Amino acid sequence: MPTVIVLHDVDDVDHWLSSPKREELFGPKGITARTFRGEEGSNQVGLVAEIPDMAVWQEILESEAGAEAMKYDGVRPETIKILMEG
């Protein structure tokens, strides 16, 4: 199962960490995600995600529901970096 690291900045770290949106979008697709926060005072956050089907992951990221979840979570899309297990 592929593992990815996703790094990005958010408007409010505590809001992002407590958001139910990740589980709502990823859970039904079998995707698990562990969350991380950057150093104190940073707006950077991250995920380590286990993804059974990368095509499904990509569909979620490109979907309207995915865009709405990112907006709700305060994700700054221009800062997203995805690292693939290599």
C-alpha positions, 0 to 999 in steps of 0.5 A: 500500500503506498504511503505519502507525506503531504505538507501544506500551510493552513490558516488555523492549525488547531482548526485543521487538526480538529477538522472531521473532513479528512475522515469524511473524505478518506475513511470510506475509501480506506485511506488512513492519515496521521496528522502533524503540526510544524514548529510553534508559530508555524502554519505548516501541517502535514499528513502521512497517508496510507492509500490503497488506491492512488487513482481514488486518492487523485479523484478525491484531490480533484473533486468538488468535495475535496476542494470544499474540504480544503477550503473548510480546513483553511488549506492554502492550496499553493503550498501543497507538497506531496512526497511519494514513498520511494 
